[in-house]
Amino acid sequence: MINVEPKNLSISELHKYLLSGISPRPIALVSTISSSGINNLAPYSFFNCFSVNPPTVAFSIVRSGVEAETKDTYNNLIASRECVIQLVTFDIVTQVNVASAEYCSDVDEFIKSGLTPIESDLVKPKRVNESPFQMECVLRDMINLGEGRASSDLAICTVVKLHIAEDIFEDEKINPNKIDLVGRMGGNYYVRSSGAAIFELEQPRKKLGIGFDGIPNFIRESQLYSGFDLGRFASIEKIPDEIEILNFVKEYNEIYFSDFEGTVEAFSRYERIKDYKKMLKAILVIRRSKNHPNIKTLIERTAKIAIEKNDILFAWKVALIMDVK
């Protein structure tokens, strides 16, 4: 490990470590309006939601240059105490990048970025029409977090109205693939929060898993299972018993026709398409020959795919068939 204390780093070094390590971060696209009526639009990635009751979000406005000058967003918020915060999607991220440039205070970033301003209902700053998730906000508090270069001010805002596009919903929830959000990382890197980047992880709440200490040693000490895999194993409330495993093996011995192709080549083919059930069937056929030295590895590879597909009980049963004759 590299061990450093912030006081011993330059600001640029610390900035690099923090922004690259604390990522990805959601992006707040903040619109404000000046006292002279000029729209301002700027993205901030030191941003998140911190309360539901009352609905509260916050973002940090880093000051500019060596002189630590306050930005237009800060000045406008202090004057009007109103803003609109939009979430940034992949479709608009390049336009948002244009808006991030440090234009003069008399420049309207809606015009520069090509994003469309629309009227808000409860606050004066405009909303970004192209964003599917918009929050009208009032400033609750502005907290100064330091002095000098790279110091910041934390804007804590209460959400007074939400605007959410209907087409991003599925089963009364926002579908992450449909909203297609973008997160900020270090340097010039971003991450797209959709497709293969998304996975499900059931929250335990009152469900008490067996924990790492409840996992048999032969699973816990495997060189193939990752920490992620072991965490999924640890989340189950009860390990399947021997009768369950015997019935499971019997079921899969009968589920396909007797001349099912059970070769290592077939196993690899099923693995490529992530068909973990056919991978298991191939293992059972291969195991009958009693001459394959790597059957344990095949079992672990099958359990990993089942975990990836969120079928944890199946993964457990596969992992335990080594102990069943």
C-alpha positions as CSV (number, residue, x, y, z in Angstrom):
1,M,0.0,0.0,0.0
2,I,1.0,3.6,-0.6
3,N,0.7,5.4,2.7
4,V,0.4,9.2,2.6
5,E,-0.9,12.0,4.8
6,P,-2.8,14.7,2.9
7,K,-0.6,17.4,4.6
8,N,2.5,15.9,2.8
9,L,1.0,16.0,-0.7
10,S,0.6,18.8,-3.1
11,I,-2.9,19.9,-3.9
12,S,-2.7,18.5,-7.4
13,E,-1.5,15.1,-6.1
14,L,-4.2,14.9,-3.5
15,H,-6.8,16.0,-6.1
16,K,-5.6,13.2,-8.4
17,Y,-5.8,10.5,-5.6
18,L,-9.2,11.5,-4.3
19,L,-11.0,12.0,-7.6
20,S,-9.6,8.7,-9.0
21,G,-10.2,6.7,-5.9
22,I,-13.6,8.0,-4.9
23,S,-15.4,7.1,-8.1
24,P,-17.6,6.8,-10.0
25,R,-19.5,9.9,-8.7
26,P,-23.0,11.0,-9.9
27,I,-23.0,14.3,-11.8
28,A,-25.2,17.3,-10.8
29,L,-25.9,19.5,-13.7
30,V,-26.9,22.7,-11.8
31,S,-28.7,25.6,-13.3
32,T,-29.0,29.0,-11.6
33,I,-29.9,32.5,-12.7
34,S,-28.0,35.7,-12.0
35,S,-29.6,38.8,-10.5
36,S,-29.4,40.3,-14.0
37,G,-31.4,37.4,-15.5
38,I,-28.5,35.4,-17.2
39,N,-28.8,31.7,-17.1
40,N,-25.9,29.6,-15.8
41,L,-25.4,25.9,-16.2
42,A,-22.5,23.9,-14.7
43,P,-21.8,20.3,-13.7
44,Y,-20.5,19.2,-10.3
45,S,-19.5,15.7,-9.4
46,F,-19.0,16.2,-5.7
47,F,-22.7,15.4,-5.3
48,N,-25.2,13.1,-3.8
49,C,-28.5,12.7,-1.9
50,F,-28.4,12.8,1.9
51,S,-31.9,12.7,3.2
52,V,-35.4,11.7,2.1
53,N,-37.3,13.4,4.9
54,P,-36.8,16.2,4.1
55,P,-35.5,15.5,0.6
56,T,-32.0,16.9,0.7
57,V,-29.2,16.9,-1.9
58,A,-25.8,18.5,-1.7
59,F,-23.0,19.4,-4.1
60,S,-19.6,21.0,-3.6
61,I,-18.5,24.0,-5.6
62,V,-14.7,24.1,-5.9
63,R,-13.3,27.7,-6.1
64,S,-11.4,28.8,-9.1
65,G,-7.7,29.5,-9.5
66,V,-4.9,30.5,-7.1
67,E,-7.1,33.3,-5.8
68,A,-9.9,30.9,-4.9
69,E,-12.6,33.0,-6.6
70,T,-16.2,31.9,-6.2
71,K,-17.9,30.6,-9.2
72,D,-21.1,31.8,-10.9
73,T,-23.1,29.0,-9.4
74,Y,-22.1,30.0,-5.9
75,N,-22.8,33.7,-6.5
76,N,-26.2,33.0,-8.1
77,L,-27.2,30.6,-5.3
78,I,-26.2,33.0,-2.5
79,A,-28.2,35.8,-4.3
80,S,-31.4,33.9,-5.2
81,R,-31.2,30.7,-3.0
82,E,-32.7,28.7,-5.9
83,C,-31.4,26.2,-8.4
84,V,-32.4,23.2,-10.5
85,I,-30.3,20.0,-10.3
86,Q,-30.4,17.7,-13.3
87,L,-28.9,14.2,-13.7
88,V,-26.6,13.6,-16.6
89,T,-27.2,10.9,-19.1
90,F,-25.0,9.5,-21.8
91,D,-27.0,11.3,-24.5
92,I,-26.1,14.7,-23.1
93,V,-22.7,14.1,-21.5
94,T,-20.7,15.8,-24.3
95,Q,-22.9,18.8,-24.2
96,V,-22.5,19.0,-20.4
97,N,-18.8,18.8,-20.9
98,V,-19.0,22.0,-23.0
99,A,-21.0,23.7,-20.2
100,S,-18.2,22.8,-17.8
101,A,-15.8,25.4,-19.4
102,E,-15.2,28.5,-17.3
103,Y,-17.1,31.0,-19.4
104,C,-17.5,34.6,-18.2
105,S,-20.5,35.3,-16.0
106,D,-22.3,37.1,-18.8
107,V,-22.3,33.9,-21.0
108,D,-25.4,31.6,-21.0
109,E,-24.2,28.0,-21.0
110,F,-27.5,26.8,-22.3
111,I,-26.6,28.5,-25.5
112,K,-23.0,27.3,-25.5
113,S,-24.0,23.7,-24.8
114,G,-27.0,23.5,-27.0
115,L,-29.2,22.3,-24.2
116,T,-32.7,23.5,-24.0
117,P,-33.9,25.7,-21.1
118,I,-37.6,25.2,-20.0
119,E,-39.5,27.0,-17.3
120,S,-39.6,25.6,-13.7
121,D,-42.7,25.5,-11.7
122,L,-41.6,26.7,-8.2
123,V,-38.1,28.3,-8.8
124,K,-36.8,30.9,-11.2
125,P,-33.8,28.9,-12.7
126,K,-34.5,27.0,-15.9
127,R,-34.7,23.2,-16.2
128,V,-32.7,21.3,-18.8
129,N,-35.3,19.7,-21.1
130,E,-33.0,16.9,-22.3
131,S,-32.4,15.5,-18.8
132,P,-35.0,12.9,-17.7
133,F,-34.5,13.6,-14.0
134,Q,-34.8,17.2,-12.7
135,M,-35.0,18.6,-9.2
136,E,-36.2,22.1,-8.4
137,C,-34.4,23.1,-5.2
138,V,-34.0,25.9,-2.6
139,L,-30.7,26.5,-0.8
140,R,-30.9,25.3,2.8
141,D,-27.3,26.1,3.8
142,M,-24.0,27.0,2.2
143,I,-21.0,25.7,4.2
144,N,-17.5,26.9,3.6
145,L,-15.0,24.0,3.6
146,G,-11.7,25.9,3.5
147,E,-9.7,28.8,2.3
148,G,-7.3,29.3,-0.6
149,R,-6.6,27.3,-3.8
150,A,-9.0,24.3,-4.4
151,S,-11.1,25.1,-1.3
152,S,-14.9,24.5,-1.7
153,D,-18.3,25.5,-0.6
154,L,-20.9,22.8,0.1
155,A,-24.4,23.8,-1.1
156,I,-27.1,21.9,0.8
157,C,-30.4,22.1,-1.0
158,T,-34.0,21.0,-0.3
159,V,-35.8,19.5,-3.2
160,V,-39.2,21.1,-3.7
161,K,-40.3,19.5,-6.9
162,L,-39.2,16.5,-9.1
163,H,-39.7,16.1,-12.8
164,I,-39.1,12.6,-14.1
165,A,-39.6,11.3,-17.6
166,E,-42.3,8.7,-17.9
167,D,-40.4,6.6,-20.4
168,I,-37.6,5.7,-18.0
169,F,-40.0,3.8,-15.7
170,E,-40.5,0.0,-15.7
171,D,-42.7,-1.7,-13.1
172,E,-43.1,1.5,-11.3
173,K,-39.3,1.9,-10.8
174,I,-36.7,3.8,-12.7
175,N,-35.0,1.4,-15.0
176,P,-31.2,2.0,-14.9
177,N,-30.8,1.0,-18.6
178,K,-33.4,3.4,-19.7
179,I,-32.2,6.4,-17.7
180,D,-28.6,5.6,-18.9
181,L,-26.8,7.8,-16.4
182,V,-23.1,8.8,-16.6
183,G,-20.7,9.0,-13.6
184,R,-17.5,10.9,-13.2
185,M,-14.1,9.3,-12.5
186,G,-10.6,10.7,-12.3
187,G,-8.9,12.6,-15.1
188,N,-10.8,12.5,-18.3
189,Y,-12.6,9.3,-17.4
190,Y,-16.4,8.7,-17.2
191,V,-18.5,5.6,-16.7
192,R,-21.7,4.7,-18.3
193,S,-24.2,3.2,-15.8
194,S,-26.0,0.8,-18.1
195,G,-25.7,-2.5,-19.8
196,A,-23.0,-4.9,-18.5
197,A,-22.0,-2.3,-15.9
198,I,-25.2,-3.0,-13.9
199,F,-25.8,-5.9,-11.6
200,E,-28.3,-6.8,-8.9
201,L,-27.5,-7.4,-5.3
202,E,-30.4,-8.1,-2.9
203,Q,-30.1,-6.1,0.2
204,P,-30.2,-8.2,3.4
205,R,-32.1,-5.9,5.7
206,K,-33.5,-8.3,8.3
207,K,-32.3,-11.4,6.4
208,L,-29.4,-12.8,8.3
209,G,-26.9,-14.6,6.0
210,I,-24.5,-17.3,7.3
211,G,-21.5,-15.0,6.9
212,F,-18.0,-15.8,5.7
213,D,-17.4,-17.9,8.8
214,G,-20.3,-20.2,7.8
215,I,-18.8,-21.0,4.4
216,P,-17.0,-24.4,4.3
217,N,-13.2,-24.2,4.0
218,F,-13.0,-25.9,0.6
219,I,-15.2,-23.1,-0.8
220,R,-13.6,-20.3,1.1
221,E,-10.0,-21.4,0.3
222,S,-10.7,-21.8,-3.5
223,Q,-8.3,-20.0,-5.8
224,L,-11.1,-19.4,-8.3
225,Y,-13.8,-17.7,-6.2
226,S,-13.4,-14.0,-5.8
227,G,-14.3,-11.9,-2.8
228,F,-17.5,-11.0,-4.6
229,D,-18.4,-14.7,-5.1
230,L,-17.7,-15.5,-1.4
231,G,-19.9,-12.5,-0.4
232,R,-22.8,-14.0,-2.4
233,F,-22.2,-17.4,-0.8
234,A,-22.2,-15.7,2.6
235,S,-25.6,-14.0,2.0
236,I,-27.6,-17.3,2.1
237,E,-29.6,-17.9,5.3
238,K,-29.2,-21.7,5.2
239,I,-26.8,-24.0,3.4
240,P,-28.6,-26.8,1.4
241,D,-28.4,-30.1,3.2
242,E,-27.3,-33.5,1.7
243,I,-30.8,-34.6,0.8
244,E,-31.4,-31.4,-1.1
245,I,-28.1,-31.9,-3.0
246,L,-28.9,-35.5,-3.8
247,N,-32.3,-34.5,-5.2
248,F,-30.8,-31.7,-7.1
249,V,-28.2,-34.0,-8.7
250,K,-31.0,-36.5,-9.5
251,E,-33.1,-33.8,-11.1
252,Y,-30.3,-32.7,-13.4
253,N,-29.4,-36.3,-14.3
254,E,-32.9,-36.7,-15.6
255,I,-33.6,-33.3,-17.0
256,Y,-31.9,-33.9,-20.4
257,F,-32.0,-36.8,-22.8
258,S,-29.5,-39.7,-22.0
259,D,-27.2,-39.0,-24.9
260,F,-26.6,-35.4,-23.8
261,E,-23.1,-34.2,-25.0
262,G,-21.0,-34.3,-21.8
263,T,-17.5,-33.3,-22.9
264,V,-15.1,-30.7,-21.7
265,E,-15.5,-29.0,-25.2
266,A,-19.3,-28.9,-24.7
267,F,-18.8,-27.5,-21.2
268,S,-16.7,-24.7,-22.6
269,R,-19.3,-24.0,-25.2
270,Y,-22.0,-23.7,-22.6
271,E,-19.7,-21.5,-20.5
272,R,-19.2,-19.1,-23.3
273,I,-23.0,-18.5,-23.5
274,K,-23.2,-18.6,-19.7
275,D,-25.7,-21.4,-19.7
276,Y,-24.8,-22.7,-16.2
277,K,-27.5,-25.3,-16.1
278,K,-26.2,-27.1,-19.2
279,M,-22.7,-26.6,-17.7
280,L,-23.8,-28.6,-14.7
281,K,-25.4,-31.3,-16.9
282,A,-22.1,-31.6,-18.8
283,I,-20.2,-32.0,-15.5
284,L,-22.5,-34.8,-14.4
285,V,-22.0,-36.7,-17.6
286,I,-18.2,-36.1,-17.5
287,R,-18.1,-37.2,-13.8
288,R,-19.5,-40.6,-14.8
289,S,-16.3,-41.4,-16.7
290,K,-14.3,-40.9,-13.5
291,N,-11.2,-39.9,-15.5
292,H,-11.3,-36.1,-15.5
293,P,-8.8,-34.6,-13.1
294,N,-10.2,-31.1,-13.1
295,I,-13.9,-31.8,-12.1
296,K,-13.5,-29.4,-9.1
297,T,-12.5,-26.6,-11.4
298,L,-15.4,-27.2,-13.7
299,I,-17.8,-27.1,-10.7
300,E,-16.3,-23.8,-9.4
301,R,-16.6,-22.3,-12.9
302,T,-20.3,-23.3,-13.0
303,A,-21.0,-21.9,-9.6
304,K,-19.3,-18.6,-10.6
305,I,-21.6,-18.2,-13.6
306,A,-24.7,-19.0,-11.5
307,I,-23.6,-16.3,-9.0
308,E,-23.1,-13.9,-11.9
309,K,-26.7,-14.7,-13.0
310,N,-27.9,-14.1,-9.4
311,D,-28.9,-17.7,-8.8
312,I,-27.2,-18.1,-5.5
313,L,-29.1,-21.3,-4.3
314,F,-28.1,-23.0,-7.6
315,A,-24.5,-21.9,-7.0
316,W,-24.5,-23.4,-3.5
317,K,-25.9,-26.7,-4.7
318,V,-23.3,-26.9,-7.5
319,A,-20.5,-26.1,-5.2
320,L,-21.5,-28.8,-2.8
321,I,-21.9,-31.7,-5.2
322,M,-18.2,-32.5,-4.7
323,D,-19.3,-34.0,-1.4
324,V,-22.1,-36.1,-2.9
325,K,-21.4,-39.5,-4.4
